[in-house]
Amino acid sequence: MSVVGFDVGFLNCYVAVARAGGIETVANEYSDRCTPACVSFGPRNRSIGAAAKSQVVTNCKNTVQGFKKFHGRAFSDPYVQSLKENMVYDIAQMPSGTTGIKVMYMEEEKVFSIEQVTAMLLTKLKETAENALKKPVADCVVSVLATACDPLLGGKDFDEVVVKHFCEEFGKKYKLDVKSKPRALVRLYQESEKLKKLMSANSSDLPLNIECFMNDIDVTGKMNRAQFEEMCADILARVEPPLQSLLEQAKLKKEDIYAVEIVGGASRIPAVKERISKFFGKELSTTLNADEAVARGCALQCAILSPAFKVREFSITDAVPYPISLKWHSAAEDGVSDCEVFPKNHAAPFSKVLTFYRKEPFSLEAYYSSPNELPYPDPTIGQFMIQKVVPQASGESSKVKVKVRVNIHGIFSVSSASLVEVQKSDEAEEPMETEQAADKDGEVVWTNGSSQRTPRESEEMEENKGEKKSDQPPQAKKPKVKTKVLELPIENNPQWQLANDMLNLFVENEGKMIMQDKLEKERNDAKNNVEEYVYEMRDKLHGMLEKFVSETDRDVLSLKLEDTENWLYEDGEDQPKQVYIDKLAELKKLGQPIQDRYAESEERPKAFDELGKQIQQYMKFIEAYKMKDEQYDHLDEADVNKVDKLNNDAMIWMNSAMNQQSKQSLAVDPSVKVKDIKAKTRELFGACNPIVTKPKPKVELPKEETPAEQNGPVDGQEKPQEAAADKGTTEAAGNPASETTESKPDMDLD
């Protein structure tokens, strides 16, 4: 089972995996552990990651990056509109009101949703993980997360300050309107990011130089760390508030903090580090890789969730970052009632059960109850319609239980609803029992009911926090009743969430684009194979292959290679895959025989040498047999003569083949091929080796007799049988386990 963590960042992504007892960050196809969060759209395919990053300048209008900030935002969001000015690519409004990205893809204008573009990036990260693990990846943990944060503050904000400064400077100094040229603006962003990183390590003046920036004008500028920090003063002032908020939520004081670990690329900026250190009043810890820590943490969380990995026992409790409330129309009060279901920092995942009394279907609206804390202007989560609610047979309101849930992903939903149908019984009375709600998932269940209303009001929300009061009156008696629980359908309308039909369409389109990318890669590979063959053969014809081709054939092939090269840069620039395959086959039809002659020339001496060694071995065997070597005295003479004849025939064949080949030009096909020589070697070995290695038969000699057995008992000596019997009797009395006789083993002679 694969265990993978993805850190999908604003500018870069990291992939970490759990294996070999630890967590490691894996490299992409460029041997780089950092993959740019970048997607580029072309006339035939997409490029994702590092390949897309290389097209930021050359294909700037169709190369998108930094799209993470558009997630969940409407196109009309003021924040989205404020970003349009500094963006190189175009954005547009989706039919659902969300933000989309407008590009030219497959020579058509397309608008992709942010979810689609993010899915493209995740597809690339998935491939990177699969290439590292050599196995498929189906589940993963993706970082999206913070307990206290400024979602609009990050490394890109510091880049924007530098870019704005040089746009103004170049406008005054060179009379250039940088923002009017997308390509120039992209190049300025790239150089500004490099300059920012250099200023983190160097406090002196640092240059910024860009050749042919705009209108064939070279531009130059400079900046130092002091200037940079002065320009970023308002951004740096936003560092402390999230830290203060964090302490307040955790109910901790600064002196309660043992250590502060900082991660993230922007944490390397000296001014940021200085402010965090000053806030907590202690030195900062940087034991983790600032860029890779989040991805590694995701992989660890994935290992904790995976049944295939055993992780040292410790728990991680996620929290609900913003308070979630429900509101509904109250028929009794002719207004709207509401209730906070999940307060801020409530543990997640978590389920709660709410009880309503209703005679007809009703709807619940979920929303974030502290809109000022949200990073988005719209606090709405979604509408949830509880359907098929009917009154009891008596006409009274039915009891409806609604289960709300924040799942492991932090997503709120109304997961189920049920109607409790009460059926009275005439049987004996029984004590009234406190209702206990049970969660099928084994999670804590909460029911709301502290503010009970009378049944006339036809609605109720009950709360039972599990508190037991000692002063409660004794339980009353009530008639025994039977209840029947009916599951109710729920119509979910979450805000901004993709409908199932749209999600399926996006998945289908992504599959088509993946296939198109694959086909285009295969087409480009076929084209590159032709180009590589042209350059390789042209060099070899005047190098290592020169002796193996005639003058005429060299001229013909050289002309064909030259024509193919010209074709590649003219009509062959954009052809189907099969055309390149056929073109390569035409070239190999002329070039392969030459390469085969070279390969034969390299391998033929080795093959003849192996055959010669085989012949020499059998010649030594025949000589030893003729010298009456006892090692071979068990062999039949006819068999040895057979070996002699086969060996002589092989030697004659080899000498003839070598003489014939030595008289032949290297520029023509060889008279004898390596495969023929190897076949002759195998033939000789197969026919002769069983005879040469035939083993000697084993001979058994009769068992030697002792003198007593040959001539009878010796004077003064007992018969062996009697002695053995007496000995056995004596030893049996003293040591029952001792042996009484020994036998001498037979000897085998080879």
Buried (B, 14 or more C-beta within 10 A) or exposed (E): EBBBBBBBBBBBBBBBBBBEEEBBBBBBEEEEBBBBBBBBBBEBBBBBBBBBBBBBBEBBBBBBBBBBBBBBBBBEBEBBEEBEEBBBBBBEBBEBBBBBBBBBBEEEEBBBBBBBBBBBBBBBBBBBBBEBBEEEBEEBBBBEEEBBBBEEBBBBBBBBBBBBBBBEBBEEEBEBEBBEBBBBBBBBBBBBBEBBBBBBEEEEEBEBEBEEBBEEBEBBBEBBBEBBBEBBEEBBEEBEEBBEBBBEBEEEEEEEBEEBEBBBBBBBBBBBBBBBBEBBEBEBEBEBBBBBBBBBBBBBBBBBBBEEBEEEEEEEEBBBBBBBBBBBBBBBEEEEBBBEBBEBBBEBBBBBBBBBBBBBBBBBBBBBBBEEBEBBEBBBBBBBBBEEBBBBEEEBBBBBBBBBBBBEEBEBBBBBBBBBBBEEEEEEEEEEEEBEBEBEEEEEBBBBBEEEBEEEBBBBBBBBEEEEEEEEEEEEEEEEEEEEEBEBEBEEEBBBBBEEEBEEEBEEBBEEBBEBBEBBEEBBEBBEBBBEBBEEBBEBBEEEBBEBBEEEBBEEBBEBBEEBBEBBEEEBEEBEBEBBBEBBEEBEEBBEBBBBBBEBBEBBEEBBEEBBEBBEBBBEBBEEBEEEEEEBEEBEEEBBEBBBEBBBEBBEBBEEBBEEBEEEEBBEEBBBBBEBBBEBBEEBBEBBBEBBEEEEEEEEEEEEEEEBEEEEEEEEEBEEEEEEEEBBEEBEEEEEEEEEEEEEEEEEEE
